[in-house]
Amino acid sequence: MTSDYEYDVGLKDQDPRLLELNKLYGSILTAVDRRTPITQKEWIQAYTLIHDMCTKLDRHEEGVYCHYAMVIKEHSFERLHQLEKFRDDQLLREYNERFEIFKTSTALASKICQTLARFWIPQQQNAKRKVREIQPLSYLVWRENTYTPLRENIWNAIYANILAERDGQMKDKSLIRQFLENLAILGVEGNQKFYEDEYEKRYLAETLEYYNKEATAFITSNPIEVYMGRAENRILSEIENCKVGFSVFPETVTKVTRTMNTSWIENHMESLQDKFEGLIREDKEEDMRRFYFLLDRVPDGLKRSAKTLEKYVAELGKGYVGEMAAKATAKEAMEFSATLTKNLIALYEKYANLVRNKFSNHVLFKEALGRAMKEVMNSKSGKFFNLSRILNFYLDRLLTGVEKEESDKVIEMIDEVVELFNYFRDKDEFGEYLKRTLCKRLLNVEKRFNETSERHLLTRLKEKQGQPYVYKIEGMFRDSQDDNTKRLRDSFAEWNQSADVDGVSISVQVLNESHWPVSAGEKFVIPGRPAAMNKCMSKFEEFYAKDSMSNSKKLKWLWGEGLVTLEYKRGKTKLLLTMTPLQSAIISLFNPVDGAAPTLTFQDIKERLWPGSSGTADSGRSKLTGSSASALAGIDYNRLLTAALTPLINPKRPHLLKQTKGTTGKVGQEDEYEVDVVSMNRKKLAFNQVIANEEKKRTDEDQVALQKARAFEVDAAIVRIMKARKVMKWPELQGEAIKQLQSRFAPPIQMLKKRVENLMEREFLERDPNDATTYHYKA
């Protein structure tokens, strides 16, 4: 009697049928063992005998059951004696082979005993007796009498096989797999638990101990980089071997994985983490891939390394930006802008590729890189230009061909700049500067305008920020489309019966003022402009007033935009000079009078261009009266003239004028100038380059305009919110306003408070008399 089954009741019964049955059982088992089929006669004889003993009046079912168990027990003992002499792989091979035969023979016996299984066995089970089906009974007998005595030898054989595999030997993995499949069968009702108790727990414990010792010894005597390679190989090979050997129990693979992670990773986490920054600094990408492979396998294994990456990239990026902050002049800062932008692009691309290719785009590293780049892109870049302006300088060089790149490369670089733009907190600022530089590109016909690249930039910005962000930029494109200019040119030529006005060719672009970033300071007029310009202007204005598509619009000429081409002749020398309208007006003043070119002072030039001006150097502001006063109100024409003259007198480049008094190359209000054309063997000269100090002043002006625009946006957002909600407490209003505005810029809390106060003064809002933190909307 055992705890799992009963079979010894009635063994002393001398029923002659049982003796015959014993012989039949034995013949069936030995026939299978010899791999020879039993005869049809033997089958019918055994089946009939068992059927009769289970159905006739003198039936003896218990004897059938118990004698079968007795025969199986004796058979199992025989198999034990046969297997005891084997060891290692030979033991596994022989054991598996004999158990396969045992399964076949007991399956055959189960079929012969169908009558017993159909009636008597269910009755005994219902009576709570430990009676089994024939084949489960066979397995329990085998487990008790064959497997259990061999258990330790079998374990030693399996573990020796595993150790040899770990040492690099080629072993037959099917031996372990087949044994484990058979072991599961021996569990009968509790296959999983039997497998875990008999094998899995011991295997996991031995594996943990083995690899704990190996990992500790290896990391002590080898560099971390070598250790990571060893850890990766060990983990992958052990798991792969486990998948093959334990295919019938896949949950074991998960447990083995946890065991390997503990031995190779968790136990040495600090040592691995401490090395990570060094791997980044030394650009050891393959080692970083291994680091990620290891640390991603354990809970929270990547948090510290993600923070390390964030800190390192932020420090590196801010170091690049710090180089810009160290520039002493606006000119140096402008010249360094392309280098800084390229450095930032390279920084982002390098670590974005690292995250994508070596860290599998893991969310922790993506977020860490995003935070680092946001910190870099919103850091201070010095006293001259912020990073929004610097990126626009680079885009301008890229799109005008100063950066000598192929068209595909230009598109690629635009994409990279837009990726950097995405990390700005104040994206509206970048947009304002972009409109400024785009304005120059669209209106400067001498520069190469790459419409494909420009529209690609527009599309990418629209993808990132939506349609409202690029609305005005699209308007600028519409205004400058060749079709509009061509229609005006053709209509003017038809109306004027010529495209020229007194021999001067004229092409006019009419712009929608609401789309273009033209400040009040750029809407100056030039009362002392050349007569040829006056004639062209008057003729076009006369045409425009009569044009059926334009007669409701008023024209304002922009003297700081567009280009004028002049022809210079002196003896055999002939040059084409390209410059702004203001510069052309200046140069026209130096046309010869009575055969001699005049010498003019800074004040002479200013007085001739703007007759009646004060001429004082202190204010530099217009003090005219009458019609000219309104045109020049608030205009610093000392600054306008300085910016226009500087390219014309640069002694290091082709120039048209030289200073006879004053500091060479630097415009002063006490200077004198005369004609001195130096072409440096060029046939065409252009004088429309940007002056660094002038760009700095424009940047400051743009900042003032930007703050005004932001104040309007904040007012509009607060009014929209309060109109919908009617009553709100300050923390809720503040949070909702920031939420609405954050896609364009991050409004400071102080600015929000100031705008709320302003809206109360203008009677859009009022404060609750009983609660100073609550506001009411006034309809």
CORGIRA-V126653 format. One record per backbone hydrogen bond with DSSP energy under -1.0 kcal/mol. CO is the residue of the C=O (numbers start at 0). NH is the residue of the N-H. E is the energy in kcal/mol with one decimal. If there is no record, write none. Layout:
co,nh,e
CO,NH,E
CO,NH,E
This chain:
co,nh,e
4,1,-1.5
7,10,-1.5
9,12,-1.4
14,17,-1.6
14,18,-1.1
15,19,-1.8
16,20,-2.3
17,21,-2.4
18,22,-1.5
19,23,-1.9
20,24,-2.8
21,25,-2.4
22,26,-2.3
23,27,-2.1
24,28,-2.3
25,29,-2.5
26,30,-2.1
27,31,-1.9
28,32,-2.0
29,33,-2.1
30,35,-2.8
31,34,-1.3
38,42,-2.4
39,43,-2.7
40,44,-2.5
41,45,-2.6
42,46,-2.8
43,47,-2.7
44,48,-2.2
45,49,-2.3
46,50,-2.4
47,51,-2.7
48,52,-2.3
51,55,-2.4
52,59,-2.7
55,58,-1.5
59,63,-1.6
60,64,-2.4
61,65,-2.9
62,66,-2.4
63,67,-1.6
64,68,-2.0
65,69,-2.1
66,70,-2.2
67,71,-2.5
68,72,-2.2
69,73,-2.1
70,74,-2.4
71,75,-2.5
72,76,-2.2
73,77,-1.8
74,78,-1.8
75,79,-2.2
76,80,-2.2
77,81,-1.7
78,82,-1.8
79,83,-1.7
82,85,-1.7
86,90,-1.0
87,91,-1.8
88,92,-2.7
89,93,-2.6
90,94,-2.9
91,95,-2.5
92,96,-2.0
93,97,-2.5
94,98,-2.4
95,99,-2.0
96,100,-1.7
97,101,-2.3
98,102,-2.6
99,103,-1.9
100,104,-2.6
101,105,-2.5
102,106,-1.9
103,107,-1.8
104,108,-2.2
105,109,-2.2
106,110,-1.5
107,111,-1.8
108,112,-1.8
110,113,-1.3
112,116,-2.1
113,117,-1.7
114,118,-1.3
115,120,-2.1
118,122,-1.6
119,123,-2.3
120,124,-2.3
121,125,-2.3
122,126,-1.3
123,128,-2.3
124,127,-1.7
128,130,-2.2
129,5,-2.2
132,136,-2.5
133,137,-1.9
134,138,-2.1
135,139,-2.3
136,140,-2.2
137,141,-2.4
138,142,-2.9
139,143,-2.2
140,144,-2.4
141,145,-2.8
141,146,-2.0
142,147,-2.5
147,150,-1.1
149,153,-2.7
150,154,-2.6
151,155,-2.5
152,156,-2.0
153,157,-2.6
154,158,-3.0
155,159,-2.1
156,160,-1.8
157,161,-2.3
158,162,-2.8
159,163,-2.3
160,164,-1.9
161,165,-2.3
162,166,-1.6
163,168,-2.5
164,167,-1.5
170,172,-1.2
171,174,-1.2
172,176,-2.1
173,177,-2.7
174,178,-1.9
175,179,-2.6
176,180,-2.0
177,181,-2.1
178,182,-2.8
179,183,-2.1
180,184,-1.1
181,185,-1.4
183,186,-1.1
184,187,-1.8
186,189,-2.0
189,193,-2.6
190,194,-2.5
191,195,-2.6
192,196,-2.9
193,197,-2.7
194,198,-2.4
194,199,-1.8
195,200,-2.4
198,202,-2.7
199,203,-2.8
200,204,-2.1
201,205,-2.6
202,206,-2.5
203,207,-2.5
204,208,-2.2
205,209,-2.5
206,210,-2.5
207,211,-2.2
208,212,-1.8
209,213,-2.0
210,214,-2.9
211,215,-2.0
212,216,-2.2
213,217,-2.5
214,218,-2.6
215,219,-1.3
216,220,-1.0
222,226,-2.4
223,227,-2.8
224,228,-1.5
225,229,-2.2
226,230,-2.9
227,231,-2.6
228,232,-2.3
229,233,-2.6
230,234,-2.7
231,235,-2.5
232,236,-2.5
233,237,-2.5
234,238,-2.3
235,239,-2.5
236,240,-2.7
237,241,-2.1
238,242,-2.5
239,243,-1.7
240,244,-2.9
241,245,-2.9
245,248,-2.0
248,251,-1.9
249,253,-1.0
250,254,-1.7
251,255,-2.9
252,256,-2.4
253,257,-2.0
254,258,-2.2
255,259,-2.9
256,260,-2.4
257,261,-2.2
258,262,-2.3
259,263,-2.7
260,264,-2.0
260,265,-2.3
261,266,-1.9
264,267,-1.4
265,268,-1.2
267,271,-1.9
268,272,-2.8
269,273,-2.6
272,275,-1.1
274,278,-1.8
275,279,-2.0
276,280,-2.7
277,281,-2.1
278,283,-2.2
279,282,-1.3
282,284,-1.6
283,287,-2.2
284,288,-2.3
285,289,-2.0
286,290,-2.6
287,291,-2.6
288,292,-2.6
289,293,-2.4
290,294,-3.0
291,295,-2.3
293,296,-1.4
294,297,-1.1
297,300,-1.8
301,305,-2.5
302,306,-1.8
303,307,-2.1
304,308,-2.5
305,309,-2.4
306,310,-2.6
307,311,-2.5
308,312,-2.7
309,313,-2.2
310,314,-2.3
311,315,-2.6
312,316,-2.9
313,317,-2.7
314,318,-1.5
315,319,-1.6
316,320,-2.3
317,321,-2.2
318,322,-1.1
320,324,-1.9
321,325,-1.2
323,326,-1.8
328,332,-2.0
329,333,-2.5
330,334,-2.4
331,335,-1.7
335,339,-2.7
336,340,-2.5
337,341,-2.5
338,342,-2.3
339,343,-2.5
340,344,-2.6
341,345,-2.8
342,346,-2.4
343,347,-2.6
344,348,-3.1
345,349,-2.5
346,350,-2.0
347,351,-2.6
348,352,-2.4
349,353,-1.7
350,354,-2.3
351,355,-2.4
352,356,-3.4
353,357,-2.4
353,358,-1.3
354,360,-3.1
358,361,-1.9
361,365,-2.5
362,366,-2.6
363,367,-2.1
364,368,-2.7
365,369,-2.3
366,370,-2.6
367,371,-2.4
368,372,-2.7
369,373,-2.2
370,374,-2.2
371,375,-2.2
372,376,-3.2
373,377,-1.0
375,378,-1.7
385,389,-2.2
386,390,-2.5
387,391,-1.4
388,392,-2.2
389,393,-2.0
390,394,-2.4
391,395,-2.4
392,396,-2.0
393,397,-2.6
394,398,-3.0
395,399,-1.5
396,401,-1.4
396,402,-1.8
402,404,-1.6
405,409,-2.3
406,410,-2.0
407,411,-2.0
408,412,-2.6
409,413,-2.4
410,414,-2.1
411,415,-1.7
412,416,-2.3
413,417,-2.5
414,418,-1.8
415,419,-1.8
416,420,-2.8
417,421,-1.7
419,422,-2.0
420,423,-2.0
424,426,-1.0
426,430,-1.8
427,431,-2.0
428,432,-2.1
429,433,-2.5
430,434,-2.1
431,435,-1.6
432,436,-2.4
433,437,-2.9
434,438,-2.1
435,439,-1.4
436,440,-2.0
437,441,-2.9
438,442,-1.9
439,443,-1.4
442,444,-1.1
443,446,-1.1
448,450,-1.2
449,453,-2.6
450,454,-2.7
451,455,-1.7
452,456,-2.3
453,457,-2.1
454,458,-2.6
455,459,-2.4
456,460,-2.2
457,461,-2.2
458,462,-2.2
459,463,-1.7
460,464,-2.9
461,465,-2.2
466,469,-1.0
469,473,-2.6
470,474,-1.7
471,475,-2.0
472,476,-1.9
473,477,-2.4
474,478,-2.4
475,479,-1.7
480,484,-1.7
481,485,-3.2
482,486,-2.3
483,487,-2.2
484,488,-2.8
485,489,-2.9
486,490,-2.6
487,491,-2.9
488,492,-2.5
489,493,-2.2
490,494,-2.5
491,495,-3.3
498,505,-1.1
500,503,-1.5
503,500,-2.5
511,514,-2.0
511,515,-1.0
515,517,-2.1
518,521,-1.3
519,522,-1.3
525,528,-1.5
529,533,-1.9
530,534,-2.3
531,535,-1.9
532,536,-2.9
533,537,-2.8
534,538,-2.4
535,539,-2.3
536,540,-2.8
537,541,-2.2
538,542,-2.1
539,543,-3.2
540,544,-2.2
542,546,-1.1
546,549,-1.5
546,550,-1.5
549,552,-2.2
558,581,-1.3
563,578,-2.2
565,576,-3.1
567,574,-2.3
569,572,-2.2
572,569,-2.4
574,567,-2.8
575,684,-2.7
576,565,-2.9
577,686,-2.5
578,563,-3.2
579,583,-2.4
580,584,-2.0
581,585,-1.9
582,586,-2.7
583,587,-2.1
585,588,-1.1
586,589,-1.9
587,590,-1.5
592,595,-1.5
595,592,-3.0
599,672,-3.1
600,604,-2.3
601,605,-2.0
602,606,-2.5
603,607,-2.1
604,608,-2.1
605,609,-2.8
608,527,-3.0
609,612,-1.6
626,630,-1.0
627,631,-1.8
628,632,-1.0
631,634,-2.4
634,636,-1.2
635,639,-1.7
636,640,-2.3
637,641,-2.2
638,642,-2.5
639,643,-1.9
640,644,-2.4
641,645,-2.0
644,648,-1.1
647,655,-1.9
647,656,-2.1
649,652,-1.4
654,677,-2.9
655,675,-3.5
657,673,-1.8
660,671,-1.4
662,665,-2.1
667,670,-1.4
670,601,-2.2
671,659,-2.1
671,660,-1.1
672,599,-2.3
673,657,-2.3
677,654,-1.3
682,575,-2.2
684,577,-3.2
690,694,-2.4
691,695,-2.1
692,696,-2.0
693,697,-2.5
694,698,-2.5
695,699,-2.1
696,700,-2.4
697,701,-2.9
698,702,-2.0
699,703,-1.8
700,704,-2.4
701,705,-2.7
702,706,-2.3
703,707,-1.7
704,708,-2.3
705,709,-2.6
706,710,-2.1
707,711,-1.8
708,712,-2.2
709,713,-2.9
710,714,-2.4
711,715,-2.5
712,716,-2.4
713,717,-2.6
714,718,-2.5
715,719,-2.4
716,720,-2.4
717,721,-2.8
718,722,-2.5
719,723,-1.6
720,724,-2.3
721,725,-2.9
724,726,-2.7
725,776,-2.5
727,774,-3.0
728,732,-2.5
729,733,-3.0
730,734,-2.2
731,735,-2.4
732,736,-2.3
733,737,-2.2
734,738,-2.0
735,739,-1.9
736,740,-1.8
737,741,-1.9
740,743,-2.1
740,744,-2.5
743,427,-2.6
747,751,-1.9
748,752,-2.4
749,753,-2.2
750,754,-2.4
751,755,-2.2
752,756,-2.2
753,757,-2.1
754,758,-2.5
755,759,-2.0
756,760,-2.1
757,761,-1.8
758,763,-3.1
759,762,-1.3
763,777,-2.6
765,775,-3.2
770,773,-1.8
772,729,-3.1
773,767,-2.8
774,727,-2.1
775,765,-1.9
